[in-house]
Amino acid sequence: MTRRIKEDDRNLPTLSDVAVRAGVSTATVSRCLNSPAQVQQVTRDRVMAAVADLGYSPNFGARALAARRTGTIGAIIPTMENAIFARALQAFQEELHQSGLTLLVASSSYRPEIEEEQIRTLVARGADALFLIGHDRAETIYEFLDHRGVPALIAWVFDRAQGRISIGFDNRRSMAELAHEVLRQGHRDIAIISAFVEGNDRARARVEGVHDALRCHGLDPATIQLIETAYSFENGGAALARLFTGSRPPTAVICGNDVLAVGALQMARKLGLHVPRDVSITGFDDIELATVVEPALTTVHVPHREMGCEAARRLVATLAGQNPGTSTCLETTLCLRATLAPPVTRQG
């Protein structure tokens, strides 16, 4: 078995083969592959034609061993089942690509034990840095990353109390601003449909933001209904149905993200409810779906692409030995659309 692999390896084109075919030195081929901007266009075209003709592929393992870098960045997101993280991740990947870095993506399904396994696996496979969502995870994981010298940047949150660099936004303040608008419209019978707050600092902060707004209006947060569920359209719909089985259903439902809100919106239609006349529904994130549903969803716009680009720039700077700077709080904006209106006066 070993002898056959070696024989096969001898049949693979080498850097020298490319140099001979292109009529240049091996150093020129190397520069063309690693720093193409340093090579004249006519020479670069000749080298790349030779690469294509011979089917040459650089020895990634040898290069990584020599540089002590793999040129890969790991990203672990909670889910790939909806578009919540898609735009930021796309921008993150585009920015990395410009710096010659490759992105490896994994999904934890909102399970901390899976995320920890993925973090350790990505580090073992040579990830130079990690892109993580939220601060909530065991301190031992951060100690592991520090010990291995693998920088980790946190996204989707901004918390001054946290020492680690994050590129995100203030979930609590952003949701409070939305809740203030709901209350300003006259709603007092309010419910929340949220993700599970345990182990999810984004969901927890958004619920706290609603509570902040209620207290500012002299209302007791303990009196409003809160349903915690996993993020999905089906679960958002099921939660809305539960809220309307009671004797006094809410006039406004504040959802922890757009996925839950669209699910609630679909269920309201099935129940024969008019949105927003019978119930107002709001979301959070402003994913593309928020503008195409009918009626269009009132939500909070998150600067996904800006967050992804800036996160990539910071990690590239860190790997280059530069100062990555401090945590950055990006601004969110309210998107007031057709699913929010003043409540209709109820009889009795």
C-alpha positions as CSV (number, residue, x, y, z in Angstrom):
1,M,0.0,0.0,0.0
2,T,2.7,2.5,1.0
3,R,4.8,1.7,-2.1
4,R,1.8,2.3,-4.4
5,I,1.1,5.7,-2.9
6,K,4.7,6.8,-3.4
7,E,4.6,5.7,-7.0
8,D,1.4,7.7,-7.6
9,D,3.0,10.7,-5.9
10,R,5.9,10.6,-8.4
11,N,3.4,10.9,-11.2
12,L,2.0,14.2,-9.8
13,P,3.2,17.4,-11.4
14,T,5.6,19.4,-9.3
15,L,6.5,23.1,-9.0
16,S,9.6,22.4,-11.1
17,D,7.4,20.8,-13.8
18,V,5.3,24.0,-14.0
19,A,8.5,26.1,-14.1
20,V,9.9,24.1,-17.0
21,R,6.6,24.3,-18.9
22,A,6.2,28.0,-18.4
23,G,9.9,28.8,-19.0
24,V,10.4,30.5,-15.7
25,S,12.1,29.8,-12.3
26,T,10.5,27.9,-9.5
27,A,10.6,31.1,-7.5
28,T,8.5,32.9,-10.1
29,V,6.0,30.1,-10.0
30,S,5.8,30.3,-6.2
31,R,5.3,34.1,-6.3
32,C,2.7,33.7,-9.0
33,L,0.7,31.3,-6.8
34,N,1.2,33.1,-3.5
35,S,1.6,36.8,-4.4
36,P,0.2,37.2,-7.9
37,A,0.3,41.0,-7.8
38,Q,4.1,40.8,-7.7
39,V,4.3,39.1,-11.1
40,Q,3.8,40.7,-14.5
41,Q,0.5,39.9,-16.1
42,V,2.1,38.2,-19.2
43,T,4.3,36.0,-16.9
44,R,1.4,35.2,-14.7
45,D,-0.8,34.1,-17.6
46,R,2.0,31.8,-18.8
47,V,2.4,30.3,-15.4
48,M,-1.3,29.8,-14.8
49,A,-1.7,28.2,-18.3
50,A,1.1,25.7,-17.3
51,V,-0.6,25.0,-14.0
52,A,-3.9,24.3,-15.8
53,D,-2.2,22.2,-18.5
54,L,-0.4,20.0,-16.0
55,G,-3.2,19.9,-13.4
56,Y,-0.8,21.1,-10.8
57,S,-2.0,21.6,-7.2
58,P,0.2,23.1,-4.4
59,N,1.2,20.8,-1.6
60,F,-1.1,22.3,1.0
61,G,0.2,20.2,3.9
62,A,3.8,21.1,3.3
63,R,3.0,24.8,2.9
64,A,1.0,24.9,6.1
65,L,3.8,23.1,7.9
66,A,6.4,25.5,6.8
67,A,4.3,28.6,7.5
68,R,2.7,27.2,10.7
69,R,-0.6,28.4,9.3
70,T,-3.3,26.8,7.2
71,G,-4.9,29.9,5.9
72,T,-8.3,28.7,7.1
73,I,-10.8,30.4,9.4
74,G,-13.5,28.4,11.3
75,A,-17.0,29.7,11.8
76,I,-19.5,28.0,14.0
77,I,-23.1,29.3,13.7
78,P,-26.1,28.0,15.6
79,T,-28.1,26.9,12.6
80,M,-28.1,26.7,8.8
81,E,-31.8,26.0,8.6
82,N,-32.8,29.6,8.0
83,A,-31.3,32.9,6.7
84,I,-30.6,34.5,10.1
85,F,-26.8,34.2,9.7
86,A,-26.5,33.9,5.9
87,R,-25.8,37.5,4.9
88,A,-23.2,38.2,7.6
89,L,-21.4,34.9,6.8
90,Q,-21.4,35.6,3.1
91,A,-19.8,39.0,3.7
92,F,-17.4,37.4,6.1
93,Q,-16.3,34.9,3.5
94,E,-16.0,37.5,0.8
95,E,-13.7,39.6,2.9
96,L,-11.6,36.6,3.9
97,H,-11.2,35.6,0.3
98,Q,-9.7,38.9,-0.6
99,S,-7.0,38.1,1.9
100,G,-6.4,34.6,0.5
101,L,-8.1,32.9,3.5
102,T,-10.5,30.0,3.3
103,L,-13.7,29.6,5.4
104,L,-14.8,26.4,7.1
105,V,-18.4,26.5,8.5
106,A,-20.0,24.3,11.1
107,S,-23.5,24.4,12.8
108,S,-24.1,23.7,16.4
109,S,-27.9,23.4,16.3
110,Y,-27.9,25.6,19.4
111,R,-26.4,22.8,21.4
112,P,-23.3,23.9,23.5
113,E,-21.8,20.4,23.6
114,I,-21.8,20.2,19.8
115,E,-20.3,23.7,19.6
116,E,-17.5,22.7,22.0
117,E,-16.8,19.5,19.9
118,Q,-16.7,21.6,16.7
119,I,-14.4,24.2,18.2
120,R,-11.9,21.5,19.3
121,T,-12.2,19.8,15.9
122,L,-11.6,22.9,13.9
123,V,-8.6,23.8,16.0
124,A,-7.3,20.2,15.6
125,R,-7.7,20.6,11.8
126,G,-5.5,23.7,11.9
127,A,-8.0,26.6,11.9
128,D,-6.0,29.8,12.4
129,A,-8.9,31.7,14.1
130,L,-12.5,31.2,14.9
131,F,-15.7,33.3,14.3
132,L,-18.2,32.6,17.1
133,I,-21.8,33.7,17.8
134,G,-22.5,35.2,21.2
135,H,-20.4,35.1,24.5
136,D,-22.3,32.3,26.2
137,R,-20.0,29.2,26.5
138,A,-17.9,27.5,29.2
139,E,-14.8,29.4,30.3
140,T,-12.8,26.2,29.8
141,I,-13.4,26.6,26.0
142,Y,-11.8,30.1,26.0
143,E,-8.9,28.8,28.1
144,F,-8.4,26.0,25.5
145,L,-8.3,28.6,22.7
146,D,-5.9,30.8,24.6
147,H,-3.6,27.9,25.3
148,R,-3.6,26.9,21.6
149,G,-3.0,30.5,20.5
150,V,-6.2,30.5,18.4
151,P,-7.9,33.9,18.4
152,A,-11.7,34.0,18.5
153,L,-13.9,36.9,17.6
154,I,-17.5,37.1,18.9
155,A,-20.3,38.4,16.7
156,W,-24.0,39.3,17.0
157,V,-23.5,40.8,20.5
158,F,-22.0,43.8,22.1
159,D,-21.5,43.7,25.9
160,R,-19.2,46.1,27.6
161,A,-18.8,43.7,30.6
162,Q,-17.2,41.1,28.4
163,G,-13.4,41.3,27.9
164,R,-13.2,39.5,24.5
165,I,-13.4,41.4,21.3
166,S,-16.8,41.4,19.7
167,I,-18.3,43.0,16.6
168,G,-22.1,43.2,17.1
169,F,-24.9,45.2,18.4
170,D,-26.7,45.8,21.7
171,N,-29.5,43.3,21.6
172,R,-31.1,44.5,24.8
173,R,-31.3,48.2,23.7
174,S,-32.4,47.3,20.2
175,M,-35.3,45.2,21.4
176,A,-36.2,47.8,24.0
177,E,-36.5,50.4,21.2
178,L,-38.9,48.2,19.3
179,A,-40.9,47.4,22.5
180,H,-41.2,51.1,23.2
181,E,-42.8,51.6,19.8
182,V,-45.2,48.8,20.5
183,L,-46.2,50.4,23.8
184,R,-46.3,53.9,22.2
185,Q,-49.0,52.5,19.8
186,G,-51.1,51.8,22.8
187,H,-50.6,48.0,23.4
188,R,-50.7,46.8,27.0
189,D,-51.7,43.1,26.5
190,I,-48.3,42.0,25.2
191,A,-46.7,38.5,24.8
192,I,-43.2,37.4,23.9
193,I,-42.2,34.5,21.7
194,S,-38.5,33.9,22.3
195,A,-35.8,31.3,21.7
196,F,-34.7,29.5,24.8
197,V,-32.8,32.1,26.9
198,E,-30.5,29.5,28.7
199,G,-27.2,29.5,26.9
200,N,-28.3,32.2,24.4
201,D,-27.2,35.7,25.4
202,R,-28.8,37.2,22.3
203,A,-32.3,35.8,23.2
204,R,-31.9,36.6,26.8
205,A,-30.9,40.2,26.1
206,R,-33.9,40.7,23.8
207,V,-36.4,39.5,26.4
208,E,-34.7,41.8,29.0
209,G,-35.1,44.7,26.5
210,V,-38.8,44.1,26.3
211,H,-38.9,44.1,30.1
212,D,-37.0,47.4,30.2
213,A,-39.5,49.0,28.0
214,L,-42.4,47.7,30.1
215,R,-40.9,49.1,33.3
216,C,-40.4,52.5,31.7
217,H,-44.1,52.5,31.0
218,G,-45.0,51.5,34.5
219,L,-45.9,47.9,33.7
220,D,-44.8,44.8,35.5
221,P,-42.9,42.4,33.2
222,A,-44.1,39.5,35.4
223,T,-47.6,40.0,34.1
224,I,-46.9,39.4,30.4
225,Q,-46.8,36.0,28.7
226,L,-43.5,34.5,27.6
227,I,-43.1,31.4,25.5
228,E,-39.7,30.0,24.9
229,T,-39.2,27.7,21.9
230,A,-36.7,26.6,19.3
231,Y,-36.3,28.8,16.3
232,S,-38.5,27.6,13.4
233,F,-41.6,28.7,11.5
234,E,-43.5,25.8,13.0
235,N,-42.6,26.7,16.5
236,G,-43.5,30.3,16.0
237,G,-46.9,29.3,14.8
238,A,-47.5,26.8,17.6
239,A,-46.6,29.5,20.1
240,L,-49.0,32.0,18.6
241,A,-51.8,29.3,18.7
242,R,-51.1,28.8,22.4
243,L,-51.3,32.5,23.1
244,F,-54.8,32.6,21.6
245,T,-56.2,29.7,23.6
246,G,-56.6,31.9,26.7
247,S,-59.4,34.1,27.8
248,R,-57.5,37.3,27.1
249,P,-55.1,36.9,24.2
250,P,-52.5,39.6,23.5
251,T,-53.0,42.5,21.2
252,A,-49.3,42.4,20.3
253,V,-46.7,39.6,20.1
254,I,-43.1,40.5,20.1
255,C,-41.0,37.7,18.6
256,G,-37.3,37.1,19.2
257,N,-36.5,36.9,15.5
258,D,-38.1,37.1,12.1
259,V,-38.4,33.3,11.7
260,L,-40.6,33.0,14.8
261,A,-42.5,36.1,13.7
262,V,-43.3,34.8,10.2
263,G,-44.4,31.5,11.8
264,A,-46.7,33.4,14.1
265,L,-48.0,35.5,11.1
266,Q,-48.8,32.3,9.2
267,M,-50.7,30.8,12.2
268,A,-52.6,34.0,12.7
269,R,-53.9,33.7,9.2
270,K,-54.9,30.1,9.8
271,L,-56.8,31.1,12.9
272,G,-58.7,33.7,10.9
273,L,-57.0,36.6,12.6
274,H,-56.3,39.8,10.8
275,V,-52.8,41.3,11.3
276,P,-52.5,44.0,12.6
277,R,-56.2,44.6,13.4
278,D,-56.6,41.6,15.7
279,V,-53.0,41.2,16.7
280,S,-49.8,43.0,15.9
281,I,-46.7,40.9,15.4
282,T,-43.0,42.1,15.3
283,G,-39.7,40.3,14.6
284,F,-36.0,41.0,14.8
285,D,-33.2,40.7,12.3
286,D,-34.8,42.1,9.1
287,I,-33.9,39.1,7.0
288,E,-35.1,39.2,3.4
289,L,-38.2,37.2,4.3
290,A,-39.5,40.1,6.4
291,T,-40.1,42.3,3.4
292,V,-41.8,39.6,1.1
293,V,-44.4,38.2,3.6
294,E,-47.8,39.7,3.5
295,P,-48.3,42.0,5.4
296,A,-44.6,43.1,5.5
297,L,-43.1,42.5,9.0
298,T,-42.2,45.2,11.5
299,T,-38.8,44.3,12.8
300,V,-35.3,45.5,13.8
301,H,-32.7,45.8,11.0
302,V,-29.4,44.2,11.9
303,P,-26.4,45.4,9.8
304,H,-25.5,41.8,8.9
305,R,-23.0,42.5,6.0
306,E,-21.2,45.3,7.9
307,M,-20.8,43.0,10.9
308,G,-19.4,40.1,8.7
309,C,-17.0,42.4,6.9
310,E,-15.7,44.0,10.0
311,A,-15.3,40.7,11.8
312,A,-13.2,39.4,8.9
313,R,-11.0,42.5,8.8
314,R,-10.3,42.2,12.6
315,L,-9.3,38.6,12.3
316,V,-7.1,39.2,9.3
317,A,-5.4,42.0,11.3
318,T,-4.9,39.7,14.3
319,L,-3.3,37.0,12.2
320,A,-1.0,39.6,10.6
321,G,0.2,40.5,14.1
322,Q,-1.6,43.9,14.1
323,N,-3.7,45.4,16.8
324,P,-7.3,44.2,16.2
325,G,-8.8,47.1,18.1
326,T,-11.6,47.1,20.6
327,S,-15.1,45.8,20.5
328,T,-17.5,47.6,18.2
329,C,-21.2,48.3,18.7
330,L,-23.0,48.6,15.3
331,E,-26.3,50.5,15.1
332,T,-29.6,48.8,14.4
333,T,-32.7,50.5,13.1
334,L,-36.4,50.1,13.5
335,C,-38.3,48.9,10.4
336,L,-41.9,50.0,10.9
337,R,-44.0,48.1,8.4
338,A,-47.6,46.7,8.2
339,T,-47.8,44.2,11.0
340,L,-47.8,46.8,13.8
341,A,-50.8,49.2,14.4
342,P,-52.7,50.5,17.5
343,P,-54.9,47.9,19.1
344,V,-58.6,47.8,18.4
345,T,-60.6,48.5,21.6
346,R,-62.0,45.3,23.0
347,Q,-65.4,44.8,24.4
348,G,-66.0,43.7,28.0
